Amino acid sequence: MRLAVTLAAVSAVAAGAAVALASGAQAGSTLGASAAEKGRYFGTAVAAGKLSNSQYTGILDREFNMITPENEMKWDATEPSQGQFRYTSADQIVAHAQAHGQRMRGHALLWYQQEPGWAQNMSGSALRSAMMNHVSTVAGHYKGKIYAWDVVNEAFADGNSGGRRDSNLQRTGNDWIEAAFRAARAADPGAKLCYNDYNTDGINAKSTGVYNMVKDFRSRGVPIDCVGFQSHLGGLPPSDYQANLQRFADLGVEVQITELDISGSNQATAYANVVKACLNVSRCAGITTWGIRDSDSWRTGENPLLFDANGNKKAAYTATLNALNGPGSTVSTPPVSSPPPVSSSPGGGTGNGCTATVSLNQWDGGFVATVRVTAGSSAINSWTVTLPVPSGVTVTGSWNVTRSGNSWTNVSYNGHVEAGQYTEFGFQATGTASGLNPACSAA
Ligand code: XIL
């Protein structure tokens, strides 16, 4: 009898809790649990060197269910000498995440900052090869362990140009970003592949430049699944913050807040506004703060995080938690088709051709040629460009292609091109480019 009463009481409480949860009144009491109730994650940047600090790991494992290594997966950390990979610190963070049921964001495969010295000193085709090898090797090492990779970080210029930032990476050819995404997809097909940047938090020239790139990638079948908005803010997010997230989401990619930290006196409101914006965009998958305690922040003295130096919850924490528990889409992030949809090829086997065009970036004594292979009215699965090298020209390196004399043939990841779409390969050479007349054939 007593047992029956107890069981009845338990089930009544359980039913009440379910009702209360559904109405949002008694939702989660940690950032991670509350985000999960909305189908989102809540993450933080972690430094491997702090994993021995029990206050730090206590907050980490209580509040966060996604981890980004703050520095340990960057190029200078993972490939300090060319071809010699070092994963010790990053692996420590991955092991911690796996032991505590947390997922990982990988950060970052290619970035113009925190390049190892040897890469800073490289350029042209040698650098391009090193970049692709880095992407393939690191993404391959972590295959199956990464929820999303920042494949390319901060490649767009600040200001009004809307164009790319100059860097030795960019100088290897404008197609470096798509080449990196293709290499990352081949190395870890299960990871979502993101482009990540800052000052892209509202609708402005820089974010529009990124938007146009993502739109172009989606239309051409370049594998991109998500866009990261760093959101290093100095007060309230821009008034069009949510609209900006939404326009990217409408391209079919997931959006993520990747490095959130906010300085200023209206910090609590600012955090709440960011959370609300994410909850209002169904493809906003989650939020990551760039550190745990103010004393962990890279923005020294600005106290931009959710916990104070003693690990206490700040007003911004409470505002964030309340916003997570407030109204907002409870729908899980819709799956993003991968690879993205491209225009379908018409049936029939006729016109299975391609065209090739060359564009040049020349200087005194050398040049980089970018060759664009455009499929005809049907999709193609492989291609060969016949391009005789003029006398006096020596090819010193090439990318996205296999060369045999005058024949330039696709590699594994760029043979398939949808009808009317294109892919590009390139080479660097000494001498003068003249009379470069490519011919294309496809199967
Ligand atoms: C920062 C780290 O927090 C610092 O520890 C490091 O000294 C420099 O990099 N954008 C990014 C992050 O994508 O990788 C940067 O992290 C902050 C800006």
Residues whose N, C-alpha, C, O or C-beta is under 5 A from the ligand:
A	BS01	XIL	E70 W298
